[in-house]
């Protein structure tokens, strides 16, 4: 079991940019393309209506109960996986200029900070801060290596970020995250409250909706 006292949090170094980029993208990939998220998309009202309609039409054409019952869910499963892959790729493309060289993006910037968590000289976590005003900032790029999750690393990084915020006069921290995975639960355990939530369509097809949560905490 890892001891928290063995974890060191410090600012990102230039030679770590590529390693941290892979940490962030791998973590996002593992959190996004899961069976739980796939079945979550399939169980949406829009997807269920689509499957029922396709099943009815297919039965009218083929008169096969088995195929009419199995084919639509199978197609919906593949489509949902495709939606999730598309959502992951969209993130990569939209943040490409930032994650391509994290050090260049964050180093020596008065309104940005990027920290890494190390355990026995191995980078196991990351978190970033982007000021949106003198007293408000956004928490970004939070990621923990899958081998070290649920051991308090994420909570430790959030506390480190909050302590820094207090030291420079930032009084509120917020972030936006999807309901995929368990990331939003970590923030809630750290005292962040859901301020708003809305649906974002991944692609213009049935069932391709993601719930986006906006959380915030006053320091």
Rosetta constraint file for C-alpha pairs under 8 A:
AtomPair CA 2 CA 6 HARMONIC 7.48 0.50
AtomPair CA 2 CA 151 HARMONIC 7.32 0.50
AtomPair CA 3 CA 7 HARMONIC 7.36 0.50
AtomPair CA 4 CA 152 HARMONIC 7.48 0.50
AtomPair CA 4 CA 153 HARMONIC 7.56 0.50
AtomPair CA 6 CA 119 HARMONIC 6.16 0.50
AtomPair CA 6 CA 120 HARMONIC 7.23 0.50
AtomPair CA 7 CA 117 HARMONIC 6.47 0.50
AtomPair CA 7 CA 118 HARMONIC 5.56 0.50
AtomPair CA 7 CA 119 HARMONIC 4.93 0.50
AtomPair CA 7 CA 120 HARMONIC 7.66 0.50
AtomPair CA 8 CA 117 HARMONIC 5.61 0.50
AtomPair CA 8 CA 118 HARMONIC 5.11 0.50
AtomPair CA 8 CA 119 HARMONIC 6.59 0.50
AtomPair CA 9 CA 115 HARMONIC 6.55 0.50
AtomPair CA 9 CA 116 HARMONIC 5.64 0.50
AtomPair CA 9 CA 117 HARMONIC 4.45 0.50
AtomPair CA 9 CA 118 HARMONIC 6.31 0.50
AtomPair CA 9 CA 157 HARMONIC 7.35 0.50
AtomPair CA 9 CA 160 HARMONIC 7.83 0.50
AtomPair CA 10 CA 115 HARMONIC 5.34 0.50
AtomPair CA 10 CA 116 HARMONIC 5.72 0.50
AtomPair CA 10 CA 117 HARMONIC 6.77 0.50
AtomPair CA 11 CA 113 HARMONIC 7.53 0.50
AtomPair CA 11 CA 114 HARMONIC 5.77 0.50
AtomPair CA 11 CA 115 HARMONIC 4.22 0.50
AtomPair CA 11 CA 116 HARMONIC 6.07 0.50
AtomPair CA 12 CA 16 HARMONIC 6.74 0.50
AtomPair CA 12 CA 17 HARMONIC 7.42 0.50
AtomPair CA 12 CA 103 HARMONIC 6.70 0.50
AtomPair CA 12 CA 107 HARMONIC 7.93 0.50
AtomPair CA 12 CA 114 HARMONIC 5.88 0.50
AtomPair CA 12 CA 115 HARMONIC 5.29 0.50
AtomPair CA 12 CA 116 HARMONIC 5.78 0.50
AtomPair CA 13 CA 17 HARMONIC 7.01 0.50
AtomPair CA 13 CA 103 HARMONIC 6.73 0.50
AtomPair CA 14 CA 103 HARMONIC 5.34 0.50
AtomPair CA 14 CA 104 HARMONIC 7.86 0.50
AtomPair CA 16 CA 20 HARMONIC 6.09 0.50
AtomPair CA 17 CA 21 HARMONIC 6.07 0.50
AtomPair CA 17 CA 101 HARMONIC 6.08 0.50
AtomPair CA 17 CA 102 HARMONIC 5.54 0.50
AtomPair CA 17 CA 103 HARMONIC 5.86 0.50
AtomPair CA 18 CA 22 HARMONIC 6.33 0.50
AtomPair CA 18 CA 100 HARMONIC 7.80 0.50
AtomPair CA 18 CA 101 HARMONIC 7.33 0.50
AtomPair CA 19 CA 23 HARMONIC 6.29 0.50
AtomPair CA 19 CA 123 HARMONIC 7.91 0.50
AtomPair CA 20 CA 24 HARMONIC 6.20 0.50
AtomPair CA 20 CA 123 HARMONIC 7.40 0.50
AtomPair CA 20 CA 125 HARMONIC 7.97 0.50
AtomPair CA 20 CA 126 HARMONIC 7.18 0.50
AtomPair CA 21 CA 25 HARMONIC 6.24 0.50
AtomPair CA 21 CA 99 HARMONIC 5.98 0.50
AtomPair CA 21 CA 100 HARMONIC 7.30 0.50
AtomPair CA 21 CA 102 HARMONIC 7.39 0.50
AtomPair CA 22 CA 26 HARMONIC 5.78 0.50
AtomPair CA 23 CA 27 HARMONIC 6.02 0.50
AtomPair CA 23 CA 124 HARMONIC 7.86 0.50
AtomPair CA 23 CA 125 HARMONIC 7.62 0.50
AtomPair CA 23 CA 143 HARMONIC 7.09 0.50
AtomPair CA 23 CA 144 HARMONIC 7.60 0.50
AtomPair CA 23 CA 145 HARMONIC 6.56 0.50
AtomPair CA 24 CA 28 HARMONIC 6.15 0.50
AtomPair CA 24 CA 126 HARMONIC 7.72 0.50
AtomPair CA 24 CA 141 HARMONIC 6.95 0.50
AtomPair CA 24 CA 142 HARMONIC 7.65 0.50
AtomPair CA 24 CA 143 HARMONIC 5.64 0.50
AtomPair CA 24 CA 144 HARMONIC 7.96 0.50
AtomPair CA 25 CA 29 HARMONIC 6.05 0.50
AtomPair CA 25 CA 92 HARMONIC 7.86 0.50
AtomPair CA 26 CA 30 HARMONIC 6.17 0.50
AtomPair CA 27 CA 31 HARMONIC 6.11 0.50
AtomPair CA 27 CA 143 HARMONIC 6.41 0.50
AtomPair CA 27 CA 144 HARMONIC 7.13 0.50
AtomPair CA 27 CA 145 HARMONIC 6.75 0.50
AtomPair CA 27 CA 146 HARMONIC 6.99 0.50
AtomPair CA 28 CA 32 HARMONIC 5.95 0.50
AtomPair CA 28 CA 88 HARMONIC 7.41 0.50
AtomPair CA 28 CA 143 HARMONIC 7.95 0.50
AtomPair CA 29 CA 33 HARMONIC 5.99 0.50
AtomPair CA 29 CA 88 HARMONIC 6.66 0.50
AtomPair CA 30 CA 34 HARMONIC 6.83 0.50
AtomPair CA 31 CA 180 HARMONIC 6.56 0.50
AtomPair CA 31 CA 181 HARMONIC 5.25 0.50
AtomPair CA 32 CA 37 HARMONIC 6.89 0.50
AtomPair CA 32 CA 84 HARMONIC 6.36 0.50
AtomPair CA 32 CA 85 HARMONIC 7.81 0.50
AtomPair CA 32 CA 88 HARMONIC 6.98 0.50
AtomPair CA 32 CA 180 HARMONIC 6.14 0.50
AtomPair CA 32 CA 181 HARMONIC 7.01 0.50
AtomPair CA 33 CA 37 HARMONIC 6.84 0.50
AtomPair CA 33 CA 38 HARMONIC 7.24 0.50
AtomPair CA 33 CA 81 HARMONIC 6.85 0.50
AtomPair CA 33 CA 84 HARMONIC 5.93 0.50
AtomPair CA 33 CA 85 HARMONIC 6.75 0.50
AtomPair CA 34 CA 38 HARMONIC 6.19 0.50
AtomPair CA 35 CA 39 HARMONIC 6.02 0.50
AtomPair CA 36 CA 40 HARMONIC 6.00 0.50
AtomPair CA 37 CA 41 HARMONIC 6.29 0.50
AtomPair CA 37 CA 84 HARMONIC 8.00 0.50
AtomPair CA 37 CA 180 HARMONIC 6.31 0.50
AtomPair CA 37 CA 181 HARMONIC 7.84 0.50
AtomPair CA 38 CA 42 HARMONIC 6.36 0.50
AtomPair CA 38 CA 77 HARMONIC 6.71 0.50
AtomPair CA 38 CA 80 HARMONIC 5.47 0.50
AtomPair CA 38 CA 81 HARMONIC 5.94 0.50
AtomPair CA 38 CA 84 HARMONIC 7.50 0.50
AtomPair CA 39 CA 43 HARMONIC 6.06 0.50
AtomPair CA 39 CA 77 HARMONIC 7.29 0.50
AtomPair CA 39 CA 80 HARMONIC 7.83 0.50
AtomPair CA 40 CA 44 HARMONIC 6.73 0.50
AtomPair CA 41 CA 47 HARMONIC 7.29 0.50
AtomPair CA 41 CA 80 HARMONIC 6.18 0.50
AtomPair CA 41 CA 207 HARMONIC 5.93 0.50
AtomPair CA 41 CA 208 HARMONIC 6.78 0.50
AtomPair CA 41 CA 209 HARMONIC 7.15 0.50
AtomPair CA 42 CA 47 HARMONIC 5.53 0.50
AtomPair CA 42 CA 48 HARMONIC 6.93 0.50
AtomPair CA 42 CA 73 HARMONIC 7.91 0.50
AtomPair CA 42 CA 76 HARMONIC 6.36 0.50
AtomPair CA 42 CA 77 HARMONIC 6.67 0.50
AtomPair CA 42 CA 80 HARMONIC 6.61 0.50
AtomPair CA 42 CA 207 HARMONIC 6.73 0.50
AtomPair CA 43 CA 47 HARMONIC 6.37 0.50
AtomPair CA 43 CA 48 HARMONIC 6.17 0.50
AtomPair CA 44 CA 48 HARMONIC 6.23 0.50
AtomPair CA 44 CA 207 HARMONIC 6.06 0.50
AtomPair CA 45 CA 49 HARMONIC 6.20 0.50
AtomPair CA 45 CA 207 HARMONIC 7.50 0.50
AtomPair CA 46 CA 50 HARMONIC 6.22 0.50
AtomPair CA 46 CA 206 HARMONIC 5.76 0.50
AtomPair CA 46 CA 207 HARMONIC 5.13 0.50
AtomPair CA 47 CA 51 HARMONIC 6.13 0.50
AtomPair CA 47 CA 76 HARMONIC 7.44 0.50
AtomPair CA 47 CA 206 HARMONIC 5.67 0.50
AtomPair CA 47 CA 207 HARMONIC 4.63 0.50
AtomPair CA 48 CA 52 HARMONIC 6.12 0.50
AtomPair CA 49 CA 53 HARMONIC 6.15 0.50
AtomPair CA 50 CA 54 HARMONIC 6.16 0.50
AtomPair CA 50 CA 206 HARMONIC 6.91 0.50
AtomPair CA 51 CA 55 HARMONIC 5.92 0.50
AtomPair CA 51 CA 72 HARMONIC 5.28 0.50
AtomPair CA 51 CA 73 HARMONIC 6.54 0.50
AtomPair CA 51 CA 76 HARMONIC 7.34 0.50
AtomPair CA 52 CA 56 HARMONIC 6.17 0.50
AtomPair CA 52 CA 72 HARMONIC 7.91 0.50
AtomPair CA 53 CA 57 HARMONIC 6.26 0.50
AtomPair CA 54 CA 58 HARMONIC 5.98 0.50
AtomPair CA 54 CA 72 HARMONIC 6.38 0.50
AtomPair CA 55 CA 59 HARMONIC 6.08 0.50
AtomPair CA 55 CA 68 HARMONIC 4.83 0.50
AtomPair CA 55 CA 69 HARMONIC 6.35 0.50
AtomPair CA 55 CA 71 HARMONIC 7.67 0.50
AtomPair CA 55 CA 72 HARMONIC 6.06 0.50
AtomPair CA 56 CA 60 HARMONIC 6.27 0.50
AtomPair CA 56 CA 68 HARMONIC 7.17 0.50
AtomPair CA 57 CA 61 HARMONIC 6.39 0.50
AtomPair CA 58 CA 62 HARMONIC 5.92 0.50
AtomPair CA 58 CA 63 HARMONIC 7.54 0.50
AtomPair CA 58 CA 68 HARMONIC 5.75 0.50
AtomPair CA 59 CA 63 HARMONIC 4.63 0.50
AtomPair CA 59 CA 64 HARMONIC 5.74 0.50
AtomPair CA 59 CA 65 HARMONIC 6.51 0.50
AtomPair CA 59 CA 67 HARMONIC 7.92 0.50
AtomPair CA 59 CA 68 HARMONIC 5.37 0.50
AtomPair CA 64 CA 68 HARMONIC 5.98 0.50
AtomPair CA 65 CA 69 HARMONIC 6.08 0.50
AtomPair CA 66 CA 70 HARMONIC 6.14 0.50
AtomPair CA 67 CA 71 HARMONIC 5.43 0.50
AtomPair CA 68 CA 72 HARMONIC 6.94 0.50
AtomPair CA 69 CA 73 HARMONIC 7.56 0.50
AtomPair CA 70 CA 74 HARMONIC 6.33 0.50
AtomPair CA 71 CA 75 HARMONIC 6.20 0.50
AtomPair CA 72 CA 76 HARMONIC 6.03 0.50
AtomPair CA 73 CA 77 HARMONIC 5.97 0.50
AtomPair CA 74 CA 78 HARMONIC 6.40 0.50
AtomPair CA 75 CA 79 HARMONIC 6.07 0.50
AtomPair CA 76 CA 80 HARMONIC 5.96 0.50
AtomPair CA 77 CA 81 HARMONIC 6.34 0.50
AtomPair CA 78 CA 82 HARMONIC 6.27 0.50
AtomPair CA 79 CA 83 HARMONIC 6.19 0.50
AtomPair CA 80 CA 84 HARMONIC 6.28 0.50
AtomPair CA 80 CA 207 HARMONIC 7.81 0.50
AtomPair CA 80 CA 208 HARMONIC 7.24 0.50
AtomPair CA 81 CA 85 HARMONIC 6.20 0.50
AtomPair CA 82 CA 86 HARMONIC 6.08 0.50
AtomPair CA 83 CA 87 HARMONIC 6.19 0.50
AtomPair CA 83 CA 202 HARMONIC 6.58 0.50
AtomPair CA 83 CA 203 HARMONIC 7.06 0.50
AtomPair CA 83 CA 208 HARMONIC 6.22 0.50
AtomPair CA 84 CA 88 HARMONIC 6.27 0.50
AtomPair CA 85 CA 89 HARMONIC 6.19 0.50
AtomPair CA 86 CA 90 HARMONIC 6.01 0.50
AtomPair CA 86 CA 202 HARMONIC 7.28 0.50
AtomPair CA 87 CA 91 HARMONIC 6.43 0.50
AtomPair CA 87 CA 202 HARMONIC 6.05 0.50
AtomPair CA 88 CA 92 HARMONIC 6.47 0.50
AtomPair CA 89 CA 93 HARMONIC 6.20 0.50
AtomPair CA 90 CA 94 HARMONIC 6.03 0.50
AtomPair CA 91 CA 95 HARMONIC 6.06 0.50
AtomPair CA 92 CA 96 HARMONIC 5.64 0.50
AtomPair CA 95 CA 99 HARMONIC 6.16 0.50
AtomPair CA 96 CA 100 HARMONIC 5.62 0.50
AtomPair CA 97 CA 101 HARMONIC 7.31 0.50
AtomPair CA 98 CA 102 HARMONIC 5.89 0.50
AtomPair CA 98 CA 105 HARMONIC 5.96 0.50
AtomPair CA 101 CA 105 HARMONIC 6.38 0.50
AtomPair CA 102 CA 106 HARMONIC 6.11 0.50
AtomPair CA 103 CA 107 HARMONIC 5.31 0.50
AtomPair CA 105 CA 109 HARMONIC 7.97 0.50
AtomPair CA 106 CA 112 HARMONIC 5.60 0.50
AtomPair CA 106 CA 113 HARMONIC 5.78 0.50
AtomPair CA 106 CA 114 HARMONIC 6.21 0.50
AtomPair CA 107 CA 112 HARMONIC 7.78 0.50
AtomPair CA 107 CA 113 HARMONIC 7.22 0.50
AtomPair CA 107 CA 114 HARMONIC 7.77 0.50
AtomPair CA 109 CA 113 HARMONIC 7.25 0.50
AtomPair CA 111 CA 130 HARMONIC 5.95 0.50
AtomPair CA 111 CA 131 HARMONIC 5.13 0.50
AtomPair CA 111 CA 132 HARMONIC 8.00 0.50
AtomPair CA 112 CA 128 HARMONIC 7.41 0.50
AtomPair CA 112 CA 129 HARMONIC 5.50 0.50
AtomPair CA 112 CA 130 HARMONIC 4.68 0.50
AtomPair CA 112 CA 131 HARMONIC 6.36 0.50
AtomPair CA 113 CA 128 HARMONIC 5.56 0.50
AtomPair CA 113 CA 129 HARMONIC 5.06 0.50
AtomPair CA 113 CA 130 HARMONIC 6.77 0.50
AtomPair CA 114 CA 126 HARMONIC 7.41 0.50
AtomPair CA 114 CA 127 HARMONIC 6.00 0.50
AtomPair CA 114 CA 128 HARMONIC 4.25 0.50
AtomPair CA 114 CA 129 HARMONIC 6.39 0.50
AtomPair CA 115 CA 126 HARMONIC 5.75 0.50
AtomPair CA 115 CA 127 HARMONIC 5.50 0.50
AtomPair CA 115 CA 128 HARMONIC 6.16 0.50
AtomPair CA 116 CA 123 HARMONIC 6.57 0.50
AtomPair CA 116 CA 124 HARMONIC 7.48 0.50
AtomPair CA 116 CA 125 HARMONIC 5.52 0.50
AtomPair CA 116 CA 126 HARMONIC 4.38 0.50
AtomPair CA 116 CA 127 HARMONIC 6.53 0.50
AtomPair CA 117 CA 123 HARMONIC 5.81 0.50
AtomPair CA 117 CA 124 HARMONIC 5.66 0.50
AtomPair CA 117 CA 125 HARMONIC 4.76 0.50
AtomPair CA 117 CA 126 HARMONIC 6.07 0.50
AtomPair CA 117 CA 153 HARMONIC 7.78 0.50
AtomPair CA 117 CA 157 HARMONIC 7.29 0.50
AtomPair CA 118 CA 122 HARMONIC 5.15 0.50
AtomPair CA 118 CA 123 HARMONIC 4.48 0.50
AtomPair CA 118 CA 124 HARMONIC 5.56 0.50
AtomPair CA 118 CA 125 HARMONIC 7.02 0.50
AtomPair CA 119 CA 123 HARMONIC 6.61 0.50
AtomPair CA 119 CA 124 HARMONIC 6.62 0.50
AtomPair CA 124 CA 144 HARMONIC 5.76 0.50
AtomPair CA 124 CA 145 HARMONIC 5.06 0.50
AtomPair CA 124 CA 148 HARMONIC 7.08 0.50
AtomPair CA 125 CA 142 HARMONIC 7.40 0.50
AtomPair CA 125 CA 143 HARMONIC 5.39 0.50
AtomPair CA 125 CA 144 HARMONIC 4.23 0.50
AtomPair CA 125 CA 145 HARMONIC 6.03 0.50
AtomPair CA 125 CA 153 HARMONIC 7.34 0.50
AtomPair CA 125 CA 154 HARMONIC 7.50 0.50
AtomPair CA 126 CA 141 HARMONIC 6.60 0.50
AtomPair CA 126 CA 142 HARMONIC 5.40 0.50
AtomPair CA 126 CA 143 HARMONIC 5.26 0.50
AtomPair CA 126 CA 144 HARMONIC 6.62 0.50
AtomPair CA 126 CA 157 HARMONIC 7.74 0.50
AtomPair CA 127 CA 139 HARMONIC 7.22 0.50
AtomPair CA 127 CA 140 HARMONIC 6.09 0.50
AtomPair CA 127 CA 141 HARMONIC 5.13 0.50
AtomPair CA 127 CA 142 HARMONIC 4.26 0.50
AtomPair CA 127 CA 143 HARMONIC 6.64 0.50
AtomPair CA 127 CA 157 HARMONIC 6.87 0.50
AtomPair CA 127 CA 158 HARMONIC 7.80 0.50
AtomPair CA 127 CA 161 HARMONIC 7.96 0.50
AtomPair CA 128 CA 139 HARMONIC 5.88 0.50
AtomPair CA 128 CA 140 HARMONIC 4.85 0.50
AtomPair CA 128 CA 141 HARMONIC 5.52 0.50
AtomPair CA 128 CA 142 HARMONIC 6.79 0.50
AtomPair CA 129 CA 137 HARMONIC 6.53 0.50
AtomPair CA 129 CA 138 HARMONIC 5.66 0.50
AtomPair CA 129 CA 139 HARMONIC 4.88 0.50
AtomPair CA 129 CA 140 HARMONIC 5.89 0.50
AtomPair CA 129 CA 161 HARMONIC 7.59 0.50
AtomPair CA 130 CA 137 HARMONIC 5.42 0.50
AtomPair CA 130 CA 138 HARMONIC 5.10 0.50
AtomPair CA 130 CA 139 HARMONIC 6.66 0.50
AtomPair CA 130 CA 140 HARMONIC 7.34 0.50
AtomPair CA 131 CA 135 HARMONIC 7.86 0.50
AtomPair CA 131 CA 136 HARMONIC 6.07 0.50
AtomPair CA 131 CA 137 HARMONIC 4.01 0.50
AtomPair CA 131 CA 138 HARMONIC 6.17 0.50
AtomPair CA 132 CA 136 HARMONIC 5.71 0.50
AtomPair CA 132 CA 137 HARMONIC 5.22 0.50
AtomPair CA 132 CA 138 HARMONIC 6.96 0.50
AtomPair CA 133 CA 137 HARMONIC 6.78 0.50
AtomPair CA 134 CA 169 HARMONIC 7.48 0.50
AtomPair CA 134 CA 170 HARMONIC 6.59 0.50
AtomPair CA 135 CA 169 HARMONIC 6.11 0.50
AtomPair CA 135 CA 170 HARMONIC 4.05 0.50
AtomPair CA 135 CA 171 HARMONIC 5.16 0.50
AtomPair CA 135 CA 172 HARMONIC 6.48 0.50
AtomPair CA 136 CA 170 HARMONIC 5.55 0.50
AtomPair CA 136 CA 171 HARMONIC 6.07 0.50
AtomPair CA 136 CA 172 HARMONIC 4.86 0.50
AtomPair CA 136 CA 173 HARMONIC 5.93 0.50
AtomPair CA 136 CA 174 HARMONIC 7.85 0.50
AtomPair CA 137 CA 170 HARMONIC 6.93 0.50
AtomPair CA 137 CA 172 HARMONIC 6.48 0.50
AtomPair CA 137 CA 173 HARMONIC 5.05 0.50
AtomPair CA 137 CA 174 HARMONIC 6.51 0.50
AtomPair CA 138 CA 173 HARMONIC 5.57 0.50
AtomPair CA 138 CA 174 HARMONIC 4.95 0.50
AtomPair CA 138 CA 175 HARMONIC 5.44 0.50
AtomPair CA 139 CA 173 HARMONIC 6.55 0.50
AtomPair CA 139 CA 174 HARMONIC 6.05 0.50
AtomPair CA 139 CA 175 HARMONIC 5.27 0.50
AtomPair CA 140 CA 175 HARMONIC 6.80 0.50
AtomPair CA 142 CA 154 HARMONIC 7.72 0.50
AtomPair CA 143 CA 154 HARMONIC 7.58 0.50
AtomPair CA 144 CA 148 HARMONIC 6.72 0.50
AtomPair CA 144 CA 149 HARMONIC 6.17 0.50
AtomPair CA 144 CA 153 HARMONIC 7.12 0.50
AtomPair CA 144 CA 154 HARMONIC 6.55 0.50
AtomPair CA 145 CA 149 HARMONIC 6.52 0.50
AtomPair CA 148 CA 153 HARMONIC 7.24 0.50
AtomPair CA 149 CA 153 HARMONIC 6.91 0.50
AtomPair CA 149 CA 154 HARMONIC 7.68 0.50
AtomPair CA 152 CA 156 HARMONIC 6.09 0.50
AtomPair CA 153 CA 157 HARMONIC 6.32 0.50
AtomPair CA 154 CA 158 HARMONIC 6.26 0.50
AtomPair CA 154 CA 186 HARMONIC 7.46 0.50
AtomPair CA 155 CA 159 HARMONIC 6.25 0.50
AtomPair CA 155 CA 186 HARMONIC 7.12 0.50
AtomPair CA 155 CA 190 HARMONIC 6.79 0.50
AtomPair CA 156 CA 160 HARMONIC 6.25 0.50
AtomPair CA 157 CA 161 HARMONIC 6.18 0.50
AtomPair CA 158 CA 162 HARMONIC 6.16 0.50
AtomPair CA 158 CA 190 HARMONIC 7.68 0.50
AtomPair CA 159 CA 163 HARMONIC 6.11 0.50
AtomPair CA 160 CA 164 HARMONIC 6.35 0.50
AtomPair CA 161 CA 165 HARMONIC 6.25 0.50
AtomPair CA 162 CA 166 HARMONIC 6.27 0.50
AtomPair CA 162 CA 173 HARMONIC 7.86 0.50
AtomPair CA 162 CA 219 HARMONIC 7.38 0.50
AtomPair CA 163 CA 167 HARMONIC 6.35 0.50
AtomPair CA 164 CA 168 HARMONIC 6.55 0.50
AtomPair CA 165 CA 169 HARMONIC 6.19 0.50
AtomPair CA 165 CA 170 HARMONIC 4.81 0.50
AtomPair CA 165 CA 171 HARMONIC 7.14 0.50
AtomPair CA 166 CA 170 HARMONIC 5.58 0.50
AtomPair CA 166 CA 171 HARMONIC 6.68 0.50
AtomPair CA 166 CA 219 HARMONIC 6.99 0.50
AtomPair CA 170 CA 219 HARMONIC 7.72 0.50
AtomPair CA 171 CA 218 HARMONIC 5.81 0.50
AtomPair CA 171 CA 219 HARMONIC 5.01 0.50
AtomPair CA 172 CA 216 HARMONIC 7.01 0.50
AtomPair CA 172 CA 217 HARMONIC 5.70 0.50
AtomPair CA 172 CA 218 HARMONIC 4.47 0.50
AtomPair CA 172 CA 219 HARMONIC 5.68 0.50
AtomPair CA 173 CA 216 HARMONIC 5.63 0.50
AtomPair CA 173 CA 217 HARMONIC 5.50 0.50
AtomPair CA 173 CA 218 HARMONIC 6.64 0.50
AtomPair CA 173 CA 219 HARMONIC 7.57 0.50
AtomPair CA 174 CA 214 HARMONIC 7.24 0.50
AtomPair CA 174 CA 215 HARMONIC 5.54 0.50
AtomPair CA 174 CA 216 HARMONIC 4.03 0.50
AtomPair CA 174 CA 217 HARMONIC 6.39 0.50
AtomPair CA 175 CA 214 HARMONIC 5.91 0.50
AtomPair CA 175 CA 215 HARMONIC 5.55 0.50
AtomPair CA 175 CA 216 HARMONIC 6.50 0.50
AtomPair CA 176 CA 212 HARMONIC 6.76 0.50
AtomPair CA 176 CA 213 HARMONIC 5.65 0.50
AtomPair CA 176 CA 214 HARMONIC 4.52 0.50
AtomPair CA 176 CA 215 HARMONIC 6.41 0.50
AtomPair CA 177 CA 183 HARMONIC 7.56 0.50
AtomPair CA 177 CA 184 HARMONIC 6.69 0.50
AtomPair CA 177 CA 212 HARMONIC 5.68 0.50
AtomPair CA 177 CA 213 HARMONIC 5.34 0.50
AtomPair CA 177 CA 214 HARMONIC 6.59 0.50
AtomPair CA 178 CA 184 HARMONIC 7.64 0.50
AtomPair CA 178 CA 210 HARMONIC 6.79 0.50
AtomPair CA 178 CA 211 HARMONIC 5.66 0.50
AtomPair CA 178 CA 212 HARMONIC 4.38 0.50
AtomPair CA 178 CA 213 HARMONIC 5.78 0.50
AtomPair CA 179 CA 183 HARMONIC 7.86 0.50
AtomPair CA 179 CA 184 HARMONIC 6.83 0.50
AtomPair CA 179 CA 210 HARMONIC 7.41 0.50
AtomPair CA 179 CA 211 HARMONIC 5.73 0.50
AtomPair CA 179 CA 212 HARMONIC 6.35 0.50
AtomPair CA 179 CA 213 HARMONIC 6.80 0.50
AtomPair CA 182 CA 186 HARMONIC 6.77 0.50
AtomPair CA 183 CA 187 HARMONIC 6.72 0.50
AtomPair CA 184 CA 188 HARMONIC 6.27 0.50
AtomPair CA 184 CA 213 HARMONIC 7.79 0.50
AtomPair CA 185 CA 189 HARMONIC 6.16 0.50
AtomPair CA 186 CA 190 HARMONIC 6.38 0.50
AtomPair CA 187 CA 191 HARMONIC 6.55 0.50
AtomPair CA 187 CA 192 HARMONIC 5.36 0.50
AtomPair CA 187 CA 215 HARMONIC 7.83 0.50
AtomPair CA 188 CA 192 HARMONIC 4.64 0.50
AtomPair CA 188 CA 193 HARMONIC 6.12 0.50
AtomPair CA 188 CA 194 HARMONIC 7.98 0.50
AtomPair CA 191 CA 217 HARMONIC 6.55 0.50
AtomPair CA 192 CA 215 HARMONIC 5.78 0.50
AtomPair CA 192 CA 216 HARMONIC 5.14 0.50
AtomPair CA 192 CA 217 HARMONIC 4.78 0.50
AtomPair CA 193 CA 215 HARMONIC 5.16 0.50
AtomPair CA 193 CA 216 HARMONIC 5.51 0.50
AtomPair CA 193 CA 217 HARMONIC 6.41 0.50
AtomPair CA 194 CA 213 HARMONIC 6.59 0.50
AtomPair CA 194 CA 214 HARMONIC 5.72 0.50
AtomPair CA 194 CA 215 HARMONIC 4.29 0.50
AtomPair CA 194 CA 216 HARMONIC 6.68 0.50
AtomPair CA 195 CA 213 HARMONIC 7.77 0.50
AtomPair CA 195 CA 214 HARMONIC 5.65 0.50
AtomPair CA 195 CA 215 HARMONIC 5.42 0.50
AtomPair CA 195 CA 216 HARMONIC 6.70 0.50
AtomPair CA 196 CA 213 HARMONIC 6.10 0.50
AtomPair CA 196 CA 214 HARMONIC 5.20 0.50
AtomPair CA 196 CA 215 HARMONIC 7.22 0.50
AtomPair CA 197 CA 211 HARMONIC 6.75 0.50
AtomPair CA 197 CA 212 HARMONIC 5.49 0.50
AtomPair CA 197 CA 213 HARMONIC 4.49 0.50
AtomPair CA 197 CA 214 HARMONIC 6.02 0.50
AtomPair CA 198 CA 211 HARMONIC 5.71 0.50
AtomPair CA 198 CA 212 HARMONIC 5.43 0.50
AtomPair CA 198 CA 213 HARMONIC 6.85 0.50
AtomPair CA 199 CA 209 HARMONIC 6.10 0.50
AtomPair CA 199 CA 210 HARMONIC 5.57 0.50
AtomPair CA 199 CA 211 HARMONIC 4.59 0.50
AtomPair CA 199 CA 212 HARMONIC 6.09 0.50
AtomPair CA 200 CA 209 HARMONIC 5.55 0.50
AtomPair CA 200 CA 210 HARMONIC 5.20 0.50
AtomPair CA 200 CA 211 HARMONIC 6.27 0.50
AtomPair CA 200 CA 212 HARMONIC 6.83 0.50
AtomPair CA 201 CA 208 HARMONIC 5.64 0.50
AtomPair CA 201 CA 209 HARMONIC 4.43 0.50
AtomPair CA 201 CA 210 HARMONIC 6.26 0.50
AtomPair CA 202 CA 208 HARMONIC 5.36 0.50
AtomPair CA 202 CA 209 HARMONIC 5.85 0.50
AtomPair CA 202 CA 210 HARMONIC 6.89 0.50
AtomPair CA 203 CA 208 HARMONIC 5.94 0.50
AtomPair CA 204 CA 208 HARMONIC 7.08 0.50
